[in-house]
């Protein structure tokens, strides 16, 4: 049964952090998480990559490390043995091998929190992930294999039941019929077990790719190709209404600060700007050009005025192009 809001143990919440943009996003993540979750009893974990698979430094800066530690974040190292710089999205997969046992919730670092996780009706024995996505993968070639054949080849590869994964309310060969998530958040019952299977599936798809995927790009989509298979294998699926707070009143996966200002809710913008106003936060984020210009110089609110959130373009690329024309596509 799903855990009712406000009851049961808190999960271990984790995100991935490394030098550069992600460490500044981690400051926003932590500041907003602590503001929205004052009674959180679980562990807040920042997973930091190590190893020889990076040509550039990945260790976070001392000011960010100190800020995270002071705010109760445990920084745990993990070694990149399979992906690293060749596929940075693989960090969330490999990081799970270093996580403690038990229920977990993953969030991308570019997430701001508006409300308490205790209001979300998690059922950790039925994993799920974000449905805030577009039909980005696959892109079936004309007159050859279609959505069904591509996805079914993956379920067959791992001996999973394909038919039970389908949303039969959607038409055949329409992308929404097939289980597909945004990997911006997901959760499950046991992090090491979930991570081991996630790594196995991703590794096998990348290095032993089914013939039906021959024309498909796996970069950057590999994590989002493997994730639905993992979730389905553990008896999970599409999130129900009890999880509406994620991508809603509890959390906002904003993807990039300019996109947050352009399209997200007034509540998300307020949560962001309130969380980053303390001097300790401001001192760090002023070193990050997007935060300095968009938040502290007020250019984010000027950008926001260019968009009608009740009539946004359906495609994200159109929003991005408008931001770029304004000279504010800052990451």
Secondary structure, 3 states (H helix, E strand, C coil): CCCCCCCCCCCEEEEEECCCHHHHHHHHHHHHHHHHCCCCCCCEEEEEEECCCCCCCCCCCHHHHHHHHHCCEEEEEEECCCCHHHHHHHHHHHHHHHCCCCCEEEECCCEEECCCHHHCCCCCCCCEEECCCCCCCCCCCCCCCCHHHHHHHHHHHCCCCCHHHCCCCCCCCCHHHCCCCEEEEEEECCHHHHHHHHHHHHHHHHHCCCHHHCCCCCCCCHHHHHHHHHHHHCCCCCCCHHHCCECCCCEEECCCHHHHHHHCCHHHHHHHHHHCCCHHHHHHHCCCHHHHHHHHCCHHHHHHCCCCCCCCCCCHHHHHHHHHHCCCCCC
